[in-house]
Structure formats: structure tokens, C-alpha cells
Amino acid sequence: MGDNPVTLLKFFNTQEERIIAITEKGILLLTIDSDNKKIKSLVVNLGNLKRKFHTMIIDSEDEYLYCGTSTGDIIEVNVERAIYKRMAPVGKNFTQGVYTMGILPNGDLIIGAGDGTLAKISIQTMKVKKRTKVWGSVSSITFTKDFTHFFCGTKEVYQISHFVYLESRIFIGSIVTS
């Protein structure tokens, strides 16, 4: 990509020859042509929007891509058309950027921000449904198999029950390295 380094890569969920590449200058949809040993790229049209992306997630059907930014918003991209669709959250952005995201079976997003905010965002309205705060910058999120809880990492690990009340959190413990 020359003078446009790739900062994040992710395979599509349903097409093993397709990859999303986040670069310093934008988003590329890549198609691997194994027979000819080439990679074809399509630049996503973001219009005048310029952002630094920290994280991305694609829905299970590979229809929409969600990218968390350093400015604290989430960009939704229509993958088929390779075009910016809309932005979340409606209202105030998340402080200190969006650093990690997860997607629920119903399509709603769980985001983790640099200021310790965890939020559930409605995929229909792009509004925040619930929010809470943990100590430290949220760097990772992982769901339980049944999606009834998730864990988030900061300097500590928290267990969150997101279907009942996002506000209910249980501190699991400090991370200890040996």
C-alpha cells in the first residue's frame, strides 16, 4: 500500500477471499485473486470524512462494517456499495476514542472507549441504549458463548451483564503476570 500503511486487517465472515484493510488514509475492501497472485482493492468512499480508525467489526452477513475512531464515533459502511452510510452515536461522541467493539446476535454494538465507557448502541437508531464506566481505558471485549455476558479488559478484567442492565458489573480481578 506504499505510503499508506495498513493498521488493521480482518477477513470477511462469509467470503474467504475478501479482506478489509484499514489504512492511515481510509478503508480498502480487498479481493484475493489466488490464481493470478494478485490482490484487487476497492477504496471505500467516505466523502469528506477523515478519521483515524482504532478498531473494526463486520456483521455476520458481511453487509455492514463498523469502525471505531480516535474522535469517539463509529462509522458504518455499506460493504456492497463500498460507501459511508451513517455515524454513531447520535449525539455526543465517546471521550478518548472508540478502541474496541463487539456485535450482538441482534446486530447491536457493544463499544469500549478510551475513558472507560462501555455502551450498547442500537443498530436501528445508532443511539446509545445503555452505558456504564469502568476504571481505565477499555482495550478489549469478549462475549460468553450464549452472549448473555461479556468481559472487558482494562488494567483489570470486568464481567458485564449487557442484556439485563449494562450498569451491572462485577470486578473479576487485577491482571497478574508471572
Order of alpha helices (4+ residues) and beta strands (2+ residues): beta-beta-beta-beta-beta-beta-beta-beta-beta-beta-beta-beta-beta-beta-beta-beta
